[in-house]
Amino acid sequence: IYIYIYIYFILQYPISLDDCCKDGKERGQESQDCTSLPLISESTTCRIAQEQCCTAVLEDNICTSGINVAKDQGSCDALLSSSTCETKTAKTCCECCLLGRAAQERGLSCDLTLAVWYQCGLVSRACCVDRSPNSDGKPAPGENKQTWKTPEIRSCFNGSCACLEGYKLKADAKTCEDINECLLGSHHCRGGERCINTLGSYRCQRVISCGTGYELTDNNKCEDIDECETGTHNCGAELECQNTAGSFRCRPRVQCGVGFIQDALGSCIDINECLSVTGPCPSGHMCFNTVGSYTCQRHSVTCGRGYHLNADGSRCVDIDECAGPDNSCDGHGCINLVGSYRCECRAGFIFNSISRSCEDINECRNYPGRLCAHKCENILGSYKCSCTMGFKLAADGRNCDDLNECESSPCSQECANVYGSYQCYCRRGYQLSDADGITCEDIDECALPTGGHICSYRCHNTPGSFLCTCPAIGYTLAPNGRSCQDIDECVTSTHSCSESESCFNIQGGYKCLNFDCPANYRRSGDTRPRVDRADFIRCVKSCQPNDISCMLNPILSFSHTAISLPTFREFNKPEEIVFLRSPTPSHLPHMDSPEIVYDILEGNVQNSFDIIKRLDHGMIVGVVRQVKPLVGPVSSVLKLAMNYVTNGVVSHRNIINVHIYVSEFWF
């Protein structure tokens, strides 16, 4: 709006050149850049006036500063430190002032006869006159007025002076100054030329090029180039060159007939009259182009998409696709357009301009991983989040929380919830099924590879555990519930032995034993030689007087002992079962120490036993060993002989009858 007011002001109140110059002087006093002043008029003349008046003020101020340096310091050395244009101007005025002061000091005329430039002469004369005794600027008495005449003064008589062309008389009526024709607009420069003031005159300089099709002459004028004459055109052989101002035209040598138009190469091209704006055919007719002409044919009205015939069938009118409850947008907002329509789709839909329908936006595909924490399922007009197994949808409908599956008791016994899943485990005696991982199945401890060692006798599987049992007779279950302990019927008095019989406990039962001494032998309480396991009876020889055969019998004693053995489950090495310790008989001190030889006389079932001799703490020990496994129940009487051999002859012997009872069990 300010620009319009400004233009309006300019149009209503034209600005004079004096106003333009005054504005330039004011801006020069403010030391502004004279080449980029804000214009107060669109007139080129006003711009020139602003610039020149601004420049004149700046140059006068700069020159005055140089004159002041010359007057104050008598030297221009202070202006030698810089090389700017302003400093050079000040230095020139300073030095010209020093010339005038030097002329005054020597008594010379203040009008220099040196060939210096006009401004320098004025400064020199001003400084010379300023220091003269009569410094009012008037000629001294008797001085010829002609001596004051400057080169620009045409004549000076009786105090009246006149200037040459291009100069004007200054206010002192004696000095001439240059007329700035460019500033006053009295020049004759043409458009596209710029006026440059010179001393006493001016010159015109072209500011822009002549442009295509023109050339600049020596007199600074643009003249048209005749491309047809110089042969710089590009017209074809069928075209004729015709020069125009700044250019040329190629005109065909042969003119085309009606219905044709010539192209740039001069060829005749058919005009399609049917494509004209108005159309050559009347209403209700169709135009068909022909070579050089056209034809019109009546046609029936056919309306395009989005239009239909009006009631009288004369023209096509718009179809309102949005009219009626069943509009074309399927429940979405509908906006009718001329020949078409547009749908305002609900949230979750987007309008397809090709199919002209609202299509569902697949949010899951457009924003993968940004809408749902786990799984995203697109639904019509929206989307739905779901979670993977082990999680449930959070309250915000997007994130997933861990699902505590144990709350629904999925396991047959124990359940432990873990993040995103759960773990079933079983109580002791059960194991998790490999089929479903949730059912606890009973462990058949009896069927395990180590089941034979769980119970001493028999193992009975129970749900979640097992039960050990022992043989019905002779054993009882130990406190640990697994081992079978032998019942000592002899201690518990549960045997059926008579008073004349001895009860001997064996594994899983007992035996009632009764041993009698043979003739010529009597029962003795002497335990030597002694049997470690069970020494029931020992019969020693007791001969009647004069019973020579009895005395000559080498058998000194008969012993009966019993031992109970298990059926060894693992038989890896011989088992030592009976130990016979036999020192040298004390009743034969007169004899040399005999050699004791042990032997098995009878009852060695399957050669399952042997006897070896060993020295233990100075005593000879006969060790009976089981060297082969026996599977009970087995009963055998192992008849052993302890022979005392002197000089290769058995001097006497002791018979030991070992009654062996092998149980059918290993315990």
Summary of the structure (lengths in Angstrom):
residues: 667
radius of gyration: 74.7
end to end distance: 124.4
largest distance: 220.4
contacts: 1728
relative contact order: 0.03
helix: 20%
strand: 34%
